Amino acid sequence: MLLGEARLELGGAALALPAKATALLCYLAVRPQRHSREALLDLLWGDLVGGDPAANLRVALSKLRKTVGHYFDIEREHVSIRAEAPLFLDARSFEELIGRGSYDEAARLYRGDFMSGFRLPDAPAFEEWMLVERERLRQHARECHRA
C-alpha cells in the first residue's frame, strides 16, 4: 500500500526493511521495467560522499532477496520485479480505476498522498521522483472529487 503511509506486507504481515530497501522495493513496484544497477545507484546513492554505493545497493538487494526474492529478477547489471509477481499495488489499481471512470471506487482506495511521511533526505533523486508521483496521483484524486 503506497497511498497514504507506505505499508509493505507479505502474506498479511508487515515487512520490516531498512529505508533504502523499502524505497528500492517501492520504486521497482511502481516502475516494473528492468533497471540498470547504475540507474538505481544514482537514484538512491547519487549524492553519497564516501562509502561504497555499489556495496550499499548489494546490501539492499540482499535484504530484498531474503525477504521477497521470489518477486525479483536480480541480474549482474539489471534488477526488476517479475511480471508474474502477484503484487497488489494500490496506486496502480487507483490509476486503473480512474482510467475506467470508476471514480467512487478509486476514491475509496486513495487513503492519502503517495508514500506519505516517507523520507530519504540523503537521496534527492528518489525524493524528487516520489514528489512527482505524489503530485500526479493527487491530481487524479482531484478528478475523483470533480466527477
Backbone as CSV, one residue per row, in Angstrom:
resi,resn,N_x,N_y,N_z,CA_x,CA_y,CA_z,C_x,C_y,C_z
1,MET,0.852,-1.170,0.000,0.000,0.000,0.000,0.899,1.234,0.000
2,LEU,0.739,2.036,-1.035,1.583,3.223,-1.148,0.795,4.522,-1.100
3,LEU,-0.522,4.422,-1.145,-1.350,5.614,-0.993,-1.585,5.820,0.494
4,GLY,-1.206,6.993,0.964,-1.164,7.226,2.401,0.200,6.770,2.898
5,GLU,0.269,6.430,4.132,1.536,5.939,4.690,1.933,4.636,3.998
6,ALA,3.181,4.550,3.556,3.654,3.349,2.865,3.612,2.156,3.817
7,ARG,2.901,1.104,3.402,2.806,-0.129,4.180,3.097,-1.287,3.245
8,LEU,4.155,-1.984,3.521,4.529,-3.130,2.706,4.218,-4.391,3.490
9,GLU,3.479,-5.299,2.859,3.072,-6.529,3.531,3.341,-7.723,2.646
10,LEU,3.557,-8.849,3.285,3.691,-10.125,2.603,2.882,-11.134,3.400
11,GLY,1.871,-11.690,2.768,1.010,-12.641,3.456,0.306,-12.049,4.651
12,GLY,-0.008,-10.752,4.593,-0.712,-10.088,5.683,0.187,-9.575,6.789
13,ALA,1.471,-9.907,6.741,2.415,-9.443,7.766,3.237,-8.281,7.224
14,ALA,3.434,-7.269,8.057,4.218,-6.104,7.656,5.672,-6.496,7.420
15,LEU,6.251,-5.928,6.379,7.672,-6.142,6.098,8.486,-5.091,6.836
16,ALA,9.497,-5.531,7.523,10.392,-4.613,8.221,11.688,-4.547,7.424
17,LEU,11.836,-3.494,6.634,13.016,-3.312,5.797,13.656,-1.970,6.111
18,PRO,14.967,-1.879,5.944,15.610,-0.564,6.076,15.038,0.409,5.039
19,ALA,15.205,1.698,5.288,14.599,2.722,4.441,15.004,2.597,2.977
20,LYS,16.276,2.371,2.695,16.710,2.296,1.289,16.146,1.052,0.611
21,ALA,16.053,-0.058,1.313,15.459,-1.268,0.731,13.969,-1.047,0.493
22,THR,13.307,-0.356,1.407,11.890,-0.016,1.223,11.726,0.861,-0.006
23,ALA,12.557,1.885,-0.120,12.490,2.790,-1.265,12.727,2.024,-2.563
24,LEU,13.702,1.140,-2.566,14.011,0.353,-3.752,12.834,-0.529,-4.148
25,LEU,12.245,-1.208,-3.185,11.094,-2.065,-3.455,9.926,-1.248,-4.009
26,CYS,9.643,-0.120,-3.401,8.537,0.730,-3.870,8.789,1.227,-5.283
27,TYR,9.984,1.682,-5.544,10.320,2.191,-6.874,10.172,1.099,-7.929
28,LEU,10.716,-0.072,-7.645,10.645,-1.172,-8.611,9.199,-1.632,-8.824
29,ALA,8.389,-1.585,-7.782,6.987,-1.999,-7.908,6.202,-1.004,-8.764
30,VAL,6.470,0.276,-8.570,5.754,1.305,-9.323,6.255,1.375,-10.765
31,ARG,7.528,1.126,-10.959,8.127,1.170,-12.303,8.687,-0.219,-12.622
32,PRO,7.832,-1.151,-13.063,8.209,-2.566,-13.151,9.094,-2.983,-14.327
33,GLN,9.661,-2.056,-15.056,10.581,-2.455,-16.121,11.965,-2.781,-15.550
34,ARG,12.858,-3.255,-16.405,14.239,-3.530,-15.984,14.961,-2.215,-15.730
35,HIS,15.721,-2.180,-14.637,16.501,-1.002,-14.286,17.955,-1.401,-14.161
36,SER,18.825,-0.592,-14.718,20.249,-0.873,-14.563,20.643,-0.591,-13.116
37,ARG,21.620,-1.329,-12.659,22.121,-1.068,-11.302,22.654,0.351,-11.204
38,GLU,23.257,0.821,-12.288,23.796,2.180,-12.307,22.691,3.214,-12.062
39,ALA,21.545,3.038,-12.711,20.421,3.964,-12.524,19.909,3.908,-11.080
40,LEU,19.864,2.709,-10.511,19.408,2.570,-9.122,20.404,3.198,-8.150
41,LEU,21.690,3.074,-8.463,22.708,3.738,-7.642,22.504,5.247,-7.664
42,ASP,22.280,5.800,-8.863,22.058,7.241,-8.977,20.800,7.669,-8.224
43,LEU,19.764,6.855,-8.308,18.501,7.177,-7.663,18.627,7.228,-6.141
44,LEU,19.314,6.247,-5.567,19.330,6.112,-4.105,20.626,6.531,-3.422
45,TRP,21.725,6.552,-4.161,23.007,6.892,-3.544,23.800,7.898,-4.355
46,GLY,23.149,8.616,-5.252,23.839,9.541,-6.151,24.630,10.621,-5.453
47,ASP,24.187,11.059,-4.295,24.872,12.134,-3.580,25.729,11.630,-2.421
48,LEU,25.938,10.333,-2.367,26.726,9.770,-1.266,28.179,10.218,-1.366
49,VAL,28.663,10.802,-0.282,30.060,11.210,-0.201,30.768,10.176,0.644
50,GLY,31.767,9.552,0.084,32.459,8.489,0.793,31.633,7.215,0.750
51,GLY,32.133,6.180,1.327,31.415,4.911,1.323,31.452,4.261,-0.047
52,ASP,30.707,3.208,-0.201,30.683,2.439,-1.436,29.236,2.230,-1.868
53,PRO,28.729,3.102,-2.755,27.330,2.980,-3.173,26.986,1.602,-3.744
54,ALA,27.887,1.014,-4.515,27.611,-0.307,-5.097,27.430,-1.348,-3.997
55,ALA,28.230,-1.260,-2.949,28.083,-2.190,-1.820,26.752,-1.946,-1.111
56,ASN,26.362,-0.675,-0.987,25.076,-0.362,-0.362,23.913,-0.950,-1.162
57,LEU,23.997,-0.862,-2.494,22.957,-1.444,-3.340,22.932,-2.960,-3.168
58,ARG,24.107,-3.578,-3.117,24.153,-5.040,-2.914,23.510,-5.428,-1.587
59,VAL,23.741,-4.650,-0.539,23.138,-4.932,0.770,21.616,-4.795,0.688
60,ALA,21.136,-3.722,0.055,19.686,-3.526,-0.077,19.065,-4.660,-0.887
61,LEU,19.719,-5.063,-1.974,19.206,-6.170,-2.788,19.243,-7.478,-2.010
62,SER,20.249,-7.661,-1.195,20.336,-8.865,-0.374,19.163,-8.920,0.617
63,LYS,18.851,-7.782,1.228,17.703,-7.735,2.157,16.411,-8.073,1.418
64,LEU,16.246,-7.517,0.217,15.045,-7.813,-0.573,15.019,-9.275,-0.998
65,ARG,16.162,-9.798,-1.383,16.239,-11.203,-1.809,15.816,-12.126,-0.666
66,LYS,16.268,-11.825,0.549,15.923,-12.654,1.705,14.442,-12.545,2.059
67,THR,13.880,-11.377,1.844,12.503,-11.128,2.248,11.497,-11.483,1.163
68,VAL,11.735,-11.001,-0.038,10.774,-11.174,-1.145,11.496,-11.517,-2.453
69,GLY,12.576,-12.258,-2.351,13.421,-12.546,-3.507,12.706,-13.199,-4.667
70,HIS,11.691,-14.008,-4.392,10.985,-14.689,-5.473,10.182,-13.726,-6.341
71,TYR,10.090,-12.465,-5.957,9.391,-11.453,-6.744,10.324,-10.710,-7.705
72,PHE,11.621,-10.961,-7.603,12.614,-10.189,-8.341,13.406,-11.015,-9.329
73,ASP,13.863,-10.322,-10.359,14.934,-10.815,-11.215,16.117,-9.914,-10.917
74,ILE,17.098,-10.476,-10.239,18.292,-9.711,-9.889,19.439,-10.289,-10.696
75,GLU,19.903,-9.494,-11.647,20.967,-9.910,-12.546,22.218,-9.077,-12.272
76,ARG,23.276,-9.439,-12.934,24.547,-8.737,-12.739,24.430,-7.237,-13.018
77,GLU,23.716,-6.871,-14.083,23.627,-5.474,-14.481,22.245,-4.839,-14.296
78,HIS,21.212,-5.677,-14.132,19.840,-5.164,-14.085,19.042,-5.783,-12.932
79,VAL,18.015,-5.052,-12.539,17.094,-5.511,-11.493,15.685,-5.168,-11.940
80,SER,14.745,-6.083,-11.684,13.345,-5.801,-11.999,12.437,-6.665,-11.138
81,ILE,11.201,-6.225,-11.040,10.142,-7.031,-10.428,9.678,-7.996,-11.510
82,ARG,9.461,-9.227,-11.158,8.951,-10.196,-12.131,7.542,-9.813,-12.561
83,ALA,7.302,-9.901,-13.844,5.990,-9.531,-14.391,4.878,-10.372,-13.772
84,GLU,5.169,-11.623,-13.459,4.143,-12.516,-12.907,4.023,-12.432,-11.382
85,ALA,4.791,-11.547,-10.752,4.731,-11.413,-9.295,3.328,-10.956,-8.889
86,PRO,2.705,-11.681,-7.956,1.335,-11.340,-7.547,1.309,-10.173,-6.553
87,LEU,1.570,-8.980,-7.069,1.607,-7.801,-6.217,0.282,-7.062,-6.283
88,PHE,-0.161,-6.566,-5.141,-1.267,-5.618,-5.145,-0.657,-4.261,-4.859
89,LEU,-0.790,-3.381,-5.800,-0.263,-2.037,-5.656,-1.440,-1.074,-5.737
90,ASP,-1.807,-0.511,-4.604,-2.987,0.347,-4.568,-2.881,1.524,-5.531
91,ALA,-1.688,2.078,-5.694,-1.510,3.208,-6.613,-1.832,2.788,-8.054
92,ARG,-1.403,1.608,-8.441,-1.694,1.120,-9.792,-3.191,0.853,-9.957
93,SER,-3.803,0.207,-8.972,-5.246,-0.056,-9.033,-6.026,1.255,-9.081
94,PHE,-5.588,2.225,-8.315,-6.209,3.541,-8.295,-6.227,4.148,-9.699
95,GLU,-5.082,4.110,-10.366,-4.997,4.675,-11.715,-5.832,3.890,-12.724
96,GLU,-5.859,2.582,-12.572,-6.677,1.763,-13.472,-8.161,2.103,-13.304
97,LEU,-8.583,2.288,-12.077,-9.984,2.648,-11.818,-10.318,4.019,-12.397
98,ILE,-9.411,4.965,-12.263,-9.608,6.296,-12.851,-9.751,6.151,-14.364
99,GLY,-8.875,5.349,-14.964,-8.906,5.140,-16.405,-10.220,4.547,-16.895
100,ARG,-10.847,3.751,-16.055,-12.135,3.144,-16.415,-13.320,4.032,-16.035
101,GLY,-13.034,5.153,-15.393,-14.113,6.047,-14.985,-14.808,5.621,-13.707
102,SER,-14.200,4.711,-12.941,-14.776,4.237,-11.673,-14.288,5.131,-10.535
103,TYR,-14.742,6.376,-10.551,-14.211,7.381,-9.628,-14.547,7.110,-8.167
104,ASP,-15.741,6.624,-7.890,-16.104,6.344,-6.495,-15.220,5.244,-5.920
105,GLU,-15.019,4.203,-6.701,-14.170,3.094,-6.250,-12.722,3.557,-6.094
106,ALA,-12.254,4.378,-7.027,-10.889,4.919,-6.942,-10.732,5.780,-5.694
107,ALA,-11.738,6.601,-5.416,-11.672,7.485,-4.242,-11.551,6.686,-2.951
108,ARG,-12.178,5.521,-2.903,-12.078,4.682,-1.697,-10.652,4.148,-1.498
109,LEU,-9.922,3.954,-2.596,-8.539,3.471,-2.493,-7.568,4.563,-2.055
110,TYR,-7.907,5.787,-2.334,-6.988,6.898,-2.057,-7.042,7.256,-0.571
111,ARG,-6.090,6.702,0.182,-6.040,6.916,1.637,-5.198,8.124,2.007
112,GLY,-4.606,8.747,1.017,-3.753,9.907,1.265,-2.665,9.972,0.215
113,ASP,-1.787,10.945,0.372,-0.718,11.156,-0.597,0.200,9.946,-0.722
114,PHE,0.726,9.759,-1.898,1.651,8.685,-2.216,2.827,8.692,-1.236
115,MET,3.024,7.569,-0.567,4.128,7.362,0.375,4.226,8.487,1.412
116,SER,3.083,8.917,1.887,3.020,9.995,2.859,3.911,9.689,4.068
117,GLY,4.712,10.669,4.441,5.564,10.529,5.616,6.886,9.828,5.361
118,PHE,7.054,9.215,4.195,8.312,8.527,3.894,9.309,9.557,3.381
119,ARG,10.515,9.524,3.923,11.551,10.484,3.521,12.881,9.774,3.362
120,LEU,13.628,10.222,2.370,15.016,9.805,2.177,15.813,11.065,1.846
121,PRO,16.080,11.882,2.837,16.736,13.168,2.564,18.127,13.034,1.948
122,ASP,18.763,11.878,2.113,20.086,11.694,1.517,20.009,11.104,0.104
123,ALA,18.814,11.056,-0.465,18.616,10.549,-1.831,17.704,11.521,-2.587
124,PRO,18.249,12.673,-2.981,17.401,13.691,-3.615,16.729,13.233,-4.906
125,ALA,17.349,12.354,-5.662,16.715,11.876,-6.898,15.473,11.040,-6.564
126,PHE,15.565,10.213,-5.531,14.402,9.437,-5.111,13.321,10.367,-4.576
127,GLU,13.706,11.327,-3.753,12.748,12.283,-3.195,12.016,13.016,-4.320
128,GLU,12.753,13.427,-5.342,12.129,14.122,-6.474,11.142,13.208,-7.193
129,TRP,11.545,11.962,-7.456,10.644,11.003,-8.111,9.377,10.818,-7.272
130,MET,9.557,10.654,-5.962,8.428,10.420,-5.071,7.478,11.628,-5.066
131,LEU,8.025,12.826,-5.059,7.191,14.024,-5.061,6.433,14.179,-6.378
132,VAL,7.065,13.836,-7.484,6.383,13.891,-8.790,5.233,12.886,-8.813
133,GLU,5.487,11.667,-8.343,4.424,10.654,-8.268,3.297,11.122,-7.353
134,ARG,3.671,11.694,-6.234,2.680,12.173,-5.267,1.758,13.210,-5.912
135,GLU,2.351,14.167,-6.598,1.550,15.215,-7.224,0.690,14.656,-8.362
136,ARG,1.242,13.753,-9.150,0.490,13.151,-10.249,-0.742,12.410,-9.716
137,LEU,-0.554,11.626,-8.668,-1.666,10.873,-8.083,-2.651,11.801,-7.366
138,ARG,-2.140,12.856,-6.782,-3.013,13.842,-6.135,-3.942,14.479,-7.184
139,GLN,-3.397,14.745,-8.369,-4.224,15.297,-9.458,-5.330,14.314,-9.838
140,HIS,-5.002,13.033,-9.892,-6.030,12.023,-10.180,-7.086,11.999,-9.078
141,ALA,-6.665,12.168,-7.838,-7.631,12.180,-6.729,-8.579,13.364,-6.872
142,ARG,-8.072,14.478,-7.335,-8.941,15.645,-7.567,-9.972,15.330,-8.643
143,GLU,-9.564,14.571,-9.659,-10.505,14.135,-10.704,-11.673,13.382,-10.078
144,CYS,-11.353,12.520,-9.115,-12.406,11.734,-8.448,-13.436,12.643,-7.798
145,HIS,-12.958,13.687,-7.157,-13.858,14.578,-6.428,-14.670,15.465,-7.354
146,ARG,-14.129,15.735,-8.554,-14.866,16.552,-9.521,-15.910,15.735,-10.273
147,ALA,-15.684,14.433,-10.352,-16.578,13.578,-11.148,-17.884,13.289,-10.427
